[in-house]
């Protein structure tokens, strides 16, 4: 259970990082 929670936490952090980089690239493309 603890391992699953750790995996879920890392997955969320990884996903948020991808979203931030994609949004940053989108802004540079628009500008």
Secondary structure as GFF3:
##gff-version 3
##sequence-region A 1 31
A	DSSP	alpha_helix	2	30	.	.	.	ID=ss1
###
